[in-house]
Amino acid sequence: MTVSGLYNSQNSQNSQNSQNSQNSQNSQNSQNSQNSQAAENSQGGPDNTFSSVALGQARDGTVGHWDGKPDRTPRQTGRGSWEALKAMATGPRRGVIDACLHGLFSVVVTPATATTPARGEVFMAGQSLVVLEAPADAFLAQKQLHYLRTYADLRGDRLNEVIMQTGDIQSFFALVGYMAPDTTKWSLALNQAMLRLCTMVEMPLKHGFDVARPISMSRKVQPLIQTPGHGAWPSGHATEAFACATLLSQLFEEGEATIDPIALIGDGSELFRHAERIAMNRTVAGVHFPTDSMAGAVLGVTVAQALVNWLQGEEKAPARRFQGAAYEGDFTLGSLTAAMTAGTVSETGTVDLTKIAKPDWLHAMWGDAVKEW
């Protein structure tokens, strides 16, 4: 799965479509470049003993005597929260965004009993948003493992995608809508925030469910890549891919109407076809079962739809339940559509978004992101 920092980060900012690079427009590490001062927000090279001594000498040689009195007024005095956020460096700004979004969601996992499957529940502002009922390992061995044999035949065709997607899924969505730091800055910032939010939600579920990986059930699986060191269910790649497809579908769409991701999935939109392929490639690689992707897709779509609806000013968003303990099928957009409309995925009600306060800066960020398209 792709997550921030550890676990094959999505936050490498060394690519065209990344927001987090310390070597890009916000870099302070361009000491050896003649154009380092041209980089936006750059203060020059990194601090070291040589530069500190040189700067101190330059100050002493130009300032002369100073009586300690002020001679300028800070520009930030009295400015709004959005202007303050735009002026922040990338890392601190991410911290502000994450504190807001992560504070909306919480996760509770209830272990399986002799008669009931393990149950994970994701809450938004204290309201139940997603319920996932996990399969037992024996069920996976009997009903899902055989898919790994079929998917393995695609490894030669999908190798490059599989390797690239261990650390970068965003670039695949950029095939559908042009994204770059200079032109879609806030869309990229929100998409990266979505990826980090998914990590915050999916990891407690993986830990609580602790579902075995395919390699644990047969020595013949022999994955194409190293198996991640955490539970399989739900798939993090599927969660993140479908969450990003939902968010970007709203941004890419012209007009102000709020999108219906289930309709777009049913229509096979380009963004969701990429999400499907990203999820399926994890089964091709030998590290996930199809049901892992189904659970991740339900989780990603539902969390992202709730967040998008909230940002759009809608009053409610659907809550969903996936009975993974009974799901035997493959994973495709068609099977996801069937499950969403009349199957093991059901809508259990709605969450009320009207009482969830939205910071002024986030409202402004969303508005500017929408205008980028």
VEXTORVEX-709536 format. One record per residue (C-alpha): z negated, x negated, y. Coordinates in Angstrom, 3 decimals, m for minus. Each point is the difference from the previous one (the first is absolute). Last residue first. Layout:
N
<node><z>Z</z><x>X</x><y>Y</y></node>
...
***
This chain:
373
<node><z>13.379</z><x>10.116</x><y>23.313</y></node>
<node><z>m2.368</z><x>m2.129</x><y>2.103</y></node>
<node><z>m1.139</z><x>3.196</x><y>1.739</y></node>
<node><z>m1.972</z><x>1.034</x><y>m3.101</y></node>
<node><z>m1.886</z><x>m3.305</x><y>0.088</y></node>
<node><z>m0.825</z><x>0.519</x><y>3.685</y></node>
<node><z>m1.474</z><x>3.423</x><y>m0.707</y></node>
<node><z>m1.972</z><x>m1.315</x><y>m2.956</y></node>
<node><z>m1.433</z><x>m2.781</x><y>2.116</y></node>
<node><z>m0.934</z><x>2.441</x><y>2.768</y></node>
<node><z>m1.877</z><x>2.309</x><y>m2.369</y></node>
<node><z>m1.664</z><x>m3.060</x><y>m1.509</y></node>
<node><z>m1.107</z><x>m1.220</x><y>3.431</y></node>
<node><z>m1.416</z><x>3.407</x><y>0.936</y></node>
<node><z>m2.164</z><x>0.090</x><y>m3.127</y></node>
<node><z>0.514</z><x>3.018</x><y>m2.284</y></node>
<node><z>m3.010</z><x>2.156</x><y>m0.814</y></node>
<node><z>0.099</z><x>1.770</x><y>m3.358</y></node>
<node><z>m0.929</z><x>3.644</x><y>0.599</y></node>
<node><z>3.550</z><x>1.348</x><y>m0.095</y></node>
<node><z>0.980</z><x>m1.792</x><y>m3.196</y></node>
<node><z>m1.292</z><x>2.582</x><y>m2.467</y></node>
<node><z>0.778</z><x>m1.114</x><y>m3.542</y></node>
<node><z>2.043</z><x>2.290</x><y>m2.188</y></node>
<node><z>m0.141</z><x>1.702</x><y>m3.383</y></node>
<node><z>0.175</z><x>m1.144</x><y>m3.586</y></node>
<node><z>3.656</z><x>m0.874</x><y>m0.182</y></node>
<node><z>0.884</z><x>m0.805</x><y>m3.591</y></node>
<node><z>1.383</z><x>m2.972</x><y>m1.869</y></node>
<node><z>0.145</z><x>0.364</x><y>m3.795</y></node>
<node><z>2.908</z><x>2.394</x><y>0.214</y></node>
<node><z>1.738</z><x>2.557</x><y>2.135</y></node>
<node><z>1.126</z><x>m1.288</x><y>3.388</y></node>
<node><z>m1.551</z><x>m3.444</x><y>0.229</y></node>
<node><z>0.524</z><x>m0.814</x><y>m3.681</y></node>
<node><z>3.651</z><x>1.004</x><y>0.169</y></node>
<node><z>0.530</z><x>m2.002</x><y>3.187</y></node>
<node><z>m1.705</z><x>m3.041</x><y>m1.517</y></node>
<node><z>2.116</z><x>0.344</x><y>m3.137</y></node>
<node><z>3.148</z><x>0.108</x><y>2.095</y></node>
<node><z>m1.090</z><x>m2.873</x><y>2.233</y></node>
<node><z>m0.478</z><x>m1.982</x><y>m3.182</y></node>
<node><z>m3.003</z><x>m0.938</x><y>m2.141</y></node>
<node><z>m0.062</z><x>0.636</x><y>m3.746</y></node>
<node><z>m2.086</z><x>2.645</x><y>m1.717</y></node>
<node><z>m3.301</z><x>0.290</x><y>m1.859</y></node>
<node><z>m2.262</z><x>1.435</x><y>2.716</y></node>
<node><z>m3.176</z><x>1.614</x><y>m1.378</y></node>
<node><z>m2.639</z><x>m2.451</x><y>1.234</y></node>
<node><z>2.024</z><x>m0.382</x><y>3.162</y></node>
<node><z>m0.908</z><x>3.444</x><y>1.206</y></node>
<node><z>1.061</z><x>m0.574</x><y>3.591</y></node>
<node><z>m1.716</z><x>2.014</x><y>2.738</y></node>
<node><z>1.224</z><x>0.623</x><y>3.526</y></node>
<node><z>m1.222</z><x>0.854</x><y>3.517</y></node>
<node><z>2.585</z><x>1.226</x><y>2.489</y></node>
<node><z>m0.227</z><x>m0.783</x><y>3.735</y></node>
<node><z>m1.347</z><x>2.045</x><y>2.902</y></node>
<node><z>0.124</z><x>0.680</x><y>3.742</y></node>
<node><z>3.011</z><x>m2.134</x><y>0.887</y></node>
<node><z>m0.289</z><x>m2.325</x><y>2.993</y></node>
<node><z>2.654</z><x>m2.456</x><y>m1.152</y></node>
<node><z>m2.612</z><x>m2.724</x><y>m0.551</y></node>
<node><z>m1.988</z><x>2.352</x><y>m2.224</y></node>
<node><z>3.120</z><x>1.050</x><y>m1.904</y></node>
<node><z>0.921</z><x>m3.657</x><y>m0.479</y></node>
<node><z>m3.475</z><x>m0.856</x><y>m1.327</y></node>
<node><z>m0.073</z><x>2.941</x><y>m2.391</y></node>
<node><z>3.528</z><x>m0.767</x><y>m1.168</y></node>
<node><z>m0.934</z><x>m3.652</x><y>m0.517</y></node>
<node><z>m3.013</z><x>0.829</x><y>m2.165</y></node>
<node><z>1.942</z><x>2.565</x><y>m2.034</y></node>
<node><z>3.131</z><x>m2.108</x><y>m0.453</y></node>
<node><z>m1.924</z><x>m3.101</x><y>m1.043</y></node>
<node><z>m2.323</z><x>1.744</x><y>m2.442</y></node>
<node><z>2.715</z><x>2.035</x><y>m1.685</y></node>
<node><z>2.236</z><x>m3.080</x><y>m0.213</y></node>
<node><z>m2.835</z><x>m2.129</x><y>m1.347</y></node>
<node><z>m0.847</z><x>2.502</x><y>m2.731</y></node>
<node><z>3.644</z><x>0.241</x><y>m1.055</y></node>
<node><z>0.363</z><x>m3.767</x><y>0.119</y></node>
<node><z>m2.963</z><x>m0.524</x><y>m2.316</y></node>
<node><z>1.416</z><x>2.745</x><y>m2.242</y></node>
<node><z>3.158</z><x>m2.076</x><y>m0.430</y></node>
<node><z>m2.085</z><x>m2.852</x><y>m1.475</y></node>
<node><z>m0.471</z><x>m3.219</x><y>1.951</y></node>
<node><z>0.137</z><x>m3.797</x><y>m0.448</y></node>
<node><z>3.127</z><x>m0.439</x><y>m2.113</y></node>
<node><z>2.447</z><x>m1.123</x><y>2.688</y></node>
<node><z>2.163</z><x>3.056</x><y>m0.669</y></node>
<node><z>m3.130</z><x>2.110</x><y>0.418</y></node>
<node><z>m0.609</z><x>m1.613</x><y>3.388</y></node>
<node><z>3.664</z><x>0.484</x><y>0.803</y></node>
<node><z>m0.497</z><x>3.748</x><y>m0.327</y></node>
<node><z>m2.299</z><x>0.047</x><y>3.035</y></node>
<node><z>2.413</z><x>m1.956</x><y>2.192</y></node>
<node><z>2.885</z><x>2.150</x><y>m1.262</y></node>
<node><z>m1.794</z><x>3.240</x><y>0.863</y></node>
<node><z>m0.940</z><x>m1.266</x><y>3.457</y></node>
<node><z>3.617</z><x>m1.000</x><y>0.598</y></node>
<node><z>1.130</z><x>3.466</x><y>m1.026</y></node>
<node><z>m2.682</z><x>1.379</x><y>2.302</y></node>
<node><z>1.465</z><x>m1.775</x><y>3.005</y></node>
<node><z>3.547</z><x>1.003</x><y>m0.909</y></node>
<node><z>m0.785</z><x>3.713</x><y>m0.319</y></node>
<node><z>0.152</z><x>1.458</x><y>m3.497</y></node>
<node><z>0.124</z><x>3.646</x><y>1.067</y></node>
<node><z>m3.089</z><x>0.811</x><y>m2.048</y></node>
<node><z>m1.816</z><x>m2.954</x><y>1.528</y></node>
<node><z>1.024</z><x>1.193</x><y>3.474</y></node>
<node><z>m1.288</z><x>3.492</x><y>m0.788</y></node>
<node><z>m3.309</z><x>m1.444</x><y>m1.191</y></node>
<node><z>m0.206</z><x>m2.170</x><y>3.119</y></node>
<node><z>0.164</z><x>2.993</x><y>2.372</y></node>
<node><z>0.661</z><x>m1.490</x><y>3.431</y></node>
<node><z>m1.710</z><x>1.043</x><y>3.241</y></node>
<node><z>2.512</z><x>1.248</x><y>2.569</y></node>
<node><z>0.269</z><x>m2.178</x><y>3.117</y></node>
<node><z>3.645</z><x>m0.986</x><y>m0.134</y></node>
<node><z>1.829</z><x>m2.751</x><y>m1.811</y></node>
<node><z>m1.440</z><x>m1.148</x><y>m3.296</y></node>
<node><z>m0.592</z><x>m3.751</x><y>m0.327</y></node>
<node><z>m3.633</z><x>0.251</x><y>1.102</y></node>
<node><z>m0.869</z><x>2.859</x><y>m2.346</y></node>
<node><z>1.820</z><x>m1.575</x><y>m2.924</y></node>
<node><z>m1.746</z><x>m3.265</x><y>0.865</y></node>
<node><z>m3.421</z><x>1.500</x><y>m0.679</y></node>
<node><z>1.027</z><x>1.684</x><y>m3.245</y></node>
<node><z>1.917</z><x>m3.037</x><y>m1.289</y></node>
<node><z>m2.981</z><x>m2.182</x><y>0.912</y></node>
<node><z>m2.369</z><x>2.188</x><y>m2.023</y></node>
<node><z>2.459</z><x>0.116</x><y>m2.888</y></node>
<node><z>0.316</z><x>m3.786</x><y>m0.121</y></node>
<node><z>m3.712</z><x>m0.635</x><y>0.467</y></node>
<node><z>m1.182</z><x>2.314</x><y>m2.739</y></node>
<node><z>2.812</z><x>m1.040</x><y>m2.346</y></node>
<node><z>m0.770</z><x>m3.685</x><y>0.515</y></node>
<node><z>m3.710</z><x>0.646</x><y>m0.448</y></node>
<node><z>0.542</z><x>1.707</x><y>m3.334</y></node>
<node><z>m2.817</z><x>2.441</x><y>m0.756</y></node>
<node><z>m1.144</z><x>m1.057</x><y>m2.536</y></node>
<node><z>0.621</z><x>m3.588</x><y>m1.109</y></node>
<node><z>m3.404</z><x>m1.631</x><y>0.371</y></node>
<node><z>m0.416</z><x>m3.420</x><y>1.602</y></node>
<node><z>1.075</z><x>m3.579</x><y>m0.638</y></node>
<node><z>3.704</z><x>0.426</x><y>0.579</y></node>
<node><z>2.243</z><x>m0.751</x><y>m3.020</y></node>
<node><z>2.102</z><x>m3.117</x><y>0.563</y></node>
<node><z>3.689</z><x>0.808</x><y>0.237</y></node>
<node><z>2.665</z><x>0.978</x><y>m2.540</y></node>
<node><z>m2.658</z><x>1.495</x><y>m2.218</y></node>
<node><z>m0.369</z><x>m0.922</x><y>m3.681</y></node>
<node><z>m0.072</z><x>3.555</x><y>m1.416</y></node>
<node><z>0.100</z><x>m1.308</x><y>m3.582</y></node>
<node><z>m3.676</z><x>m0.940</x><y>m0.115</y></node>
<node><z>m0.769</z><x>3.703</x><y>0.190</y></node>
<node><z>m2.716</z><x>2.151</x><y>1.521</y></node>
<node><z>m1.682</z><x>m2.328</x><y>2.494</y></node>
<node><z>3.382</z><x>m1.070</x><y>1.391</y></node>
<node><z>0.571</z><x>3.633</x><y>1.006</y></node>
<node><z>m2.893</z><x>m0.138</x><y>2.511</y></node>
<node><z>m3.354</z><x>1.639</x><y>m0.705</y></node>
<node><z>m1.527</z><x>2.645</x><y>2.281</y></node>
<node><z>m3.077</z><x>m1.107</x><y>1.951</y></node>
<node><z>m0.487</z><x>3.526</x><y>1.435</y></node>
<node><z>m2.610</z><x>m1.033</x><y>2.564</y></node>
<node><z>1.632</z><x>m3.301</x><y>0.918</y></node>
<node><z>3.472</z><x>1.472</x><y>0.261</y></node>
<node><z>m1.353</z><x>2.865</x><y>2.088</y></node>
<node><z>m1.956</z><x>m2.360</x><y>2.266</y></node>
<node><z>3.203</z><x>m2.032</x><y>0.427</y></node>
<node><z>2.261</z><x>2.946</x><y>0.822</y></node>
<node><z>m1.634</z><x>1.225</x><y>3.214</y></node>
<node><z>m0.530</z><x>m3.257</x><y>1.918</y></node>
<node><z>3.293</z><x>m1.368</x><y>m1.305</y></node>
<node><z>1.798</z><x>3.123</x><y>1.189</y></node>
<node><z>m1.545</z><x>m0.441</x><y>3.442</y></node>
<node><z>1.308</z><x>m3.569</x><y>0.137</y></node>
<node><z>3.523</z><x>1.172</x><y>m0.794</y></node>
<node><z>m0.265</z><x>2.792</x><y>2.562</y></node>
<node><z>m1.127</z><x>m2.491</x><y>2.647</y></node>
<node><z>3.112</z><x>m2.055</x><y>m0.766</y></node>
<node><z>2.089</z><x>3.125</x><y>0.533</y></node>
<node><z>m1.829</z><x>0.764</x><y>3.233</y></node>
<node><z>0.557</z><x>m3.508</x><y>1.388</y></node>
<node><z>3.630</z><x>0.076</x><y>m1.099</y></node>
<node><z>0.597</z><x>3.308</x><y>1.756</y></node>
<node><z>m1.823</z><x>m1.426</x><y>2.998</y></node>
<node><z>2.212</z><x>m3.043</x><y>0.341</y></node>
<node><z>3.315</z><x>1.698</x><y>m0.681</y></node>
<node><z>2.303</z><x>m1.980</x><y>2.307</y></node>
<node><z>m1.551</z><x>m3.456</x><y>0.409</y></node>
<node><z>m1.792</z><x>m0.133</x><y>m3.347</y></node>
<node><z>3.067</z><x>1.092</x><y>m2.013</y></node>
<node><z>0.864</z><x>3.114</x><y>m2.002</y></node>
<node><z>3.441</z><x>1.482</x><y>m0.624</y></node>
<node><z>m0.230</z><x>3.205</x><y>m2.027</y></node>
<node><z>1.212</z><x>0.413</x><y>m3.577</y></node>
<node><z>0.153</z><x>m3.641</x><y>m1.082</y></node>
<node><z>m3.290</z><x>m0.454</x><y>1.848</y></node>
<node><z>m1.591</z><x>1.993</x><y>m2.816</y></node>
<node><z>0.805</z><x>m2.860</x><y>m2.358</y></node>
<node><z>m1.461</z><x>m2.531</x><y>2.431</y></node>
<node><z>m3.354</z><x>1.787</x><y>m0.097</y></node>
<node><z>m0.484</z><x>m0.623</x><y>m3.702</y></node>
<node><z>m0.952</z><x>m3.647</x><y>0.273</y></node>
<node><z>m2.448</z><x>m2.014</x><y>m2.091</y></node>
<node><z>0.487</z><x>0.950</x><y>m3.636</y></node>
<node><z>3.103</z><x>1.827</x><y>1.177</y></node>
<node><z>2.026</z><x>m3.196</x><y>0.258</y></node>
<node><z>m0.628</z><x>m0.899</x><y>m3.641</y></node>
<node><z>0.813</z><x>3.454</x><y>m1.344</y></node>
<node><z>3.100</z><x>0.300</x><y>2.164</y></node>
<node><z>1.386</z><x>m3.321</x><y>m1.185</y></node>
<node><z>m0.672</z><x>0.836</x><y>m3.652</y></node>
<node><z>1.451</z><x>3.536</x><y>0.054</y></node>
<node><z>3.250</z><x>m0.470</x><y>m1.935</y></node>
<node><z>m1.399</z><x>m2.400</x><y>m2.586</y></node>
<node><z>m3.142</z><x>2.069</x><y>m0.420</y></node>
<node><z>1.783</z><x>3.280</x><y>m0.654</y></node>
<node><z>m0.362</z><x>m0.101</x><y>m3.813</y></node>
<node><z>m3.773</z><x>m0.256</x><y>0.469</y></node>
<node><z>0.004</z><x>3.601</x><y>1.234</y></node>
<node><z>0.677</z><x>1.320</x><y>m3.493</y></node>
<node><z>m2.793</z><x>m1.968</x><y>m1.694</y></node>
<node><z>m2.474</z><x>0.770</x><y>2.797</y></node>
<node><z>0.650</z><x>3.720</x><y>m0.456</y></node>
<node><z>m1.536</z><x>m0.224</x><y>m3.492</y></node>
<node><z>m3.400</z><x>m0.778</x><y>1.548</y></node>
<node><z>m0.334</z><x>3.425</x><y>1.611</y></node>
<node><z>m1.083</z><x>2.614</x><y>m2.557</y></node>
<node><z>m1.933</z><x>m1.792</x><y>m2.768</y></node>
<node><z>m1.266</z><x>m3.106</x><y>1.789</y></node>
<node><z>m0.528</z><x>1.943</x><y>3.210</y></node>
<node><z>m2.045</z><x>2.662</x><y>m1.769</y></node>
<node><z>m2.152</z><x>m2.678</x><y>m1.639</y></node>
<node><z>m0.656</z><x>m1.551</x><y>3.409</y></node>
<node><z>m1.282</z><x>3.291</x><y>1.390</y></node>
<node><z>1.979</z><x>1.730</x><y>2.727</y></node>
<node><z>m1.420</z><x>0.408</x><y>3.528</y></node>
<node><z>m0.616</z><x>3.250</x><y>1.847</y></node>
<node><z>1.000</z><x>m0.467</x><y>3.636</y></node>
<node><z>m1.249</z><x>2.276</x><y>2.791</y></node>
<node><z>1.459</z><x>m0.406</x><y>3.494</y></node>
<node><z>m1.038</z><x>1.496</x><y>3.354</y></node>
<node><z>m3.597</z><x>1.232</x><y>m0.351</y></node>
<node><z>m1.466</z><x>0.385</x><y>3.476</y></node>
<node><z>m2.607</z><x>m2.405</x><y>1.396</y></node>
<node><z>2.245</z><x>m1.267</x><y>2.792</y></node>
<node><z>2.667</z><x>m0.675</x><y>m2.600</y></node>
<node><z>m1.358</z><x>m0.232</x><y>m3.534</y></node>
<node><z>1.533</z><x>m1.695</x><y>m3.023</y></node>
<node><z>m1.275</z><x>1.096</x><y>m3.401</y></node>
<node><z>0.158</z><x>m1.903</x><y>m3.238</y></node>
<node><z>m0.747</z><x>1.664</x><y>m3.326</y></node>
<node><z>m0.460</z><x>m1.588</x><y>m3.399</y></node>
<node><z>0.978</z><x>2.492</x><y>m2.670</y></node>
<node><z>m2.319</z><x>2.753</x><y>m1.269</y></node>
<node><z>m1.401</z><x>0.837</x><y>m3.447</y></node>
<node><z>m1.708</z><x>m3.152</x><y>m1.253</y></node>
<node><z>m0.542</z><x>m1.106</x><y>3.572</y></node>
<node><z>2.242</z><x>m1.912</x><y>2.375</y></node>
<node><z>m1.448</z><x>m1.785</x><y>3.023</y></node>
<node><z>m0.086</z><x>1.660</x><y>3.448</y></node>
<node><z>1.811</z><x>m1.881</x><y>2.775</y></node>
<node><z>m0.637</z><x>0.677</x><y>3.709</y></node>
<node><z>2.296</z><x>m1.206</x><y>2.781</y></node>
<node><z>m0.233</z><x>0.217</x><y>3.798</y></node>
<node><z>2.506</z><x>0.498</x><y>2.792</y></node>
<node><z>m0.103</z><x>0.500</x><y>3.783</y></node>
<node><z>m1.869</z><x>m3.234</x><y>0.722</y></node>
<node><z>2.888</z><x>m1.945</x><y>m1.508</y></node>
<node><z>2.293</z><x>1.293</x><y>2.732</y></node>
<node><z>m2.190</z><x>m0.846</x><y>3.000</y></node>
<node><z>m1.442</z><x>m3.301</x><y>m1.210</y></node>
<node><z>3.468</z><x>m0.995</x><y>m1.194</y></node>
<node><z>1.597</z><x>0.519</x><y>3.404</y></node>
<node><z>m2.726</z><x>m1.961</x><y>1.796</y></node>
<node><z>0.106</z><x>m2.854</x><y>m2.503</y></node>
<node><z>3.794</z><x>m0.147</x><y>0.142</y></node>
<node><z>m0.285</z><x>m0.429</x><y>3.771</y></node>
<node><z>m2.437</z><x>m2.883</x><y>m0.541</y></node>
<node><z>2.526</z><x>m1.781</x><y>m2.247</y></node>
<node><z>3.105</z><x>0.667</x><y>2.087</y></node>
<node><z>m1.375</z><x>m1.136</x><y>3.364</y></node>
<node><z>m1.121</z><x>2.728</x><y>2.383</y></node>
<node><z>1.945</z><x>0.976</x><y>3.125</y></node>
<node><z>1.538</z><x>3.066</x><y>m1.627</y></node>
<node><z>m3.494</z><x>1.185</x><y>m0.929</y></node>
<node><z>m1.247</z><x>m0.253</x><y>3.591</y></node>
<node><z>3.015</z><x>1.899</x><y>1.309</y></node>
<node><z>m0.686</z><x>2.703</x><y>m2.561</y></node>
<node><z>m3.725</z><x>0.154</x><y>0.831</y></node>
<node><z>0.601</z><x>0.506</x><y>3.710</y></node>
<node><z>m0.376</z><x>m2.564</x><y>2.780</y></node>
<node><z>m3.028</z><x>m0.060</x><y>2.306</y></node>
<node><z>m0.378</z><x>m3.790</x><y>0.220</y></node>
<node><z>2.660</z><x>m1.524</x><y>m2.236</y></node>
<node><z>1.616</z><x>m1.928</x><y>2.837</y></node>
<node><z>m3.126</z><x>m2.054</x><y>0.600</y></node>
<node><z>m0.516</z><x>m0.574</x><y>3.765</y></node>
<node><z>0.554</z><x>m3.496</x><y>1.471</y></node>
<node><z>m1.835</z><x>m2.640</x><y>2.046</y></node>
<node><z>m3.475</z><x>0.067</x><y>m1.470</y></node>
<node><z>m2.654</z><x>m2.430</x><y>1.347</y></node>
<node><z>m1.207</z><x>m2.971</x><y>m2.050</y></node>
<node><z>0.061</z><x>m2.535</x><y>2.887</y></node>
<node><z>3.001</z><x>m1.806</x><y>m1.425</y></node>
<node><z>0.805</z><x>m3.638</x><y>0.954</y></node>
<node><z>3.283</z><x>m1.445</x><y>m1.254</y></node>
<node><z>2.165</z><x>2.437</x><y>m1.908</y></node>
<node><z>3.015</z><x>m2.208</x><y>m0.735</y></node>
<node><z>m1.189</z><x>m3.248</x><y>m1.572</y></node>
<node><z>m3.068</z><x>1.482</x><y>m1.658</y></node>
<node><z>2.116</z><x>2.730</x><y>m1.563</y></node>
<node><z>2.612</z><x>m2.429</x><y>m1.240</y></node>
<node><z>m2.706</z><x>m2.203</x><y>m1.495</y></node>
<node><z>m1.486</z><x>2.967</x><y>m1.833</y></node>
<node><z>3.413</z><x>1.049</x><y>m1.258</y></node>
<node><z>0.712</z><x>m3.482</x><y>m1.348</y></node>
<node><z>m3.420</z><x>m0.259</x><y>m1.659</y></node>
<node><z>0.431</z><x>3.419</x><y>m1.594</y></node>
<node><z>3.546</z><x>m0.824</x><y>m1.133</y></node>
<node><z>m1.059</z><x>m3.233</x><y>m1.719</y></node>
<node><z>m3.071</z><x>1.473</x><y>m1.665</y></node>
<node><z>1.881</z><x>2.973</x><y>m1.428</y></node>
<node><z>0.869</z><x>3.518</x><y>1.096</y></node>
<node><z>3.311</z><x>1.342</x><y>m1.237</y></node>
<node><z>3.142</z><x>m0.333</x><y>2.107</y></node>
<node><z>1.078</z><x>2.013</x><y>2.971</y></node>
<node><z>m1.690</z><x>3.109</x><y>1.383</y></node>
<node><z>2.515</z><x>2.318</x><y>m1.604</y></node>
<node><z>m0.134</z><x>3.690</x><y>0.874</y></node>
<node><z>3.789</z><x>0.332</x><y>m0.300</y></node>
<node><z>1.667</z><x>m3.210</x><y>m1.119</y></node>
<node><z>1.718</z><x>m1.814</x><y>2.854</y></node>
<node><z>m2.760</z><x>m2.609</x><y>0.242</y></node>
<node><z>0.825</z><x>m1.231</x><y>m3.484</y></node>
<node><z>3.602</z><x>m0.695</x><y>0.971</y></node>
<node><z>m0.092</z><x>m3.765</x><y>m0.392</y></node>
<node><z>m1.467</z><x>0.584</x><y>m3.443</y></node>
<node><z>m2.551</z><x>m2.322</x><y>m1.575</y></node>
<node><z>m3.058</z><x>1.904</x><y>1.137</y></node>
<node><z>1.233</z><x>3.365</x><y>m1.319</y></node>
<node><z>m3.358</z><x>0.963</x><y>m1.518</y></node>
<node><z>m1.256</z><x>2.422</x><y>2.619</y></node>
<node><z>2.169</z><x>2.735</x><y>m1.383</y></node>
<node><z>0.256</z><x>3.483</x><y>1.474</y></node>
<node><z>3.805</z><x>0.139</x><y>m0.222</y></node>
<node><z>0.085</z><x>m1.402</x><y>m3.525</y></node>
<node><z>m1.925</z><x>m2.652</x><y>m1.911</y></node>
<node><z>m3.315</z><x>1.844</x><y>m0.183</y></node>
<node><z>1.924</z><x>2.689</x><y>m1.690</y></node>
<node><z>m1.515</z><x>3.493</x><y>m0.267</y></node>
<node><z>2.736</z><x>2.449</x><y>0.911</y></node>
<node><z>2.587</z><x>m0.711</x><y>m2.673</y></node>
<node><z>3.625</z><x>1.124</x><y>m0.188</y></node>
<node><z>1.762</z><x>m3.258</x><y>0.787</y></node>
<node><z>m2.203</z><x>m2.009</x><y>m2.317</y></node>
<node><z>m2.823</z><x>m2.485</x><y>0.493</y></node>
<node><z>m2.646</z><x>2.602</x><y>0.750</y></node>
<node><z>m1.330</z><x>0.120</x><y>m3.451</y></node>
<node><z>m1.905</z><x>3.287</x><y>0.074</y></node>
<node><z>1.350</z><x>1.532</x><y>m3.196</y></node>
<node><z>m2.307</z><x>m2.391</x><y>m1.835</y></node>
<node><z>0.350</z><x>m1.058</x><y>m3.612</y></node>
<node><z>m3.450</z><x>0.962</x><y>m1.304</y></node>
<node><z>m2.106</z><x>m1.667</x><y>2.661</y></node>
<node><z>0.568</z><x>0.492</x><y>3.700</y></node>
<node><z>1.303</z><x>3.515</x><y>0.268</y></node>
<node><z>1.295</z><x>1.978</x><y>m2.928</y></node>
<node><z>3.060</z><x>0.170</x><y>m2.203</y></node>
<node><z>m0.503</z><x>1.114</x><y>m3.575</y></node>
***
